Amino acid sequence: MRGFLFKVKNVVARCRDSCLSVLPSCYVLLFLGECVRILEFGFVVNSLLVGLCKRSKARCLLDRFGLFGFEVLWFVFDFRVLFDNNLVERD
């Protein structure tokens, strides 16, 4: 998932640097499909571990992505939204 997010971040940054105001729809569809595939795989793998141990960091991340997936990927749809909050922390 982390690799996927950084890949999306790099594509969005290149589009923003190219003075595009939105990400081309082909990228959006590709990224959403890949995100769904990763989440489905993660839920299958982590559901096998239910009851054996406490929830792992990966499971917590999957649950958060499942609940707030659209909000997590908001930087893909609106270039004004930053991927991280480094600029906010600097101020």
Sequence and secondary structure as in RCSB ss.txt:
>XXXX:A:sequence
MRGFLFKVKNVVARCRDSCLSVLPSCYVLLFLGECVRILEFGFVVNSLLVGLCKRSKARCLLDRFGLFGFEVLWF
VFDFRVLFDNNLVERD
>XXXX:A:secstr
 HHHHHHHHHHHHHHHHTT SS  HHHHHHHHHHHHHHHHHHHHHHHTTTTTSS  HHHHHHHHHHHHHHHHTHH
HH TTS SS HHHHH 
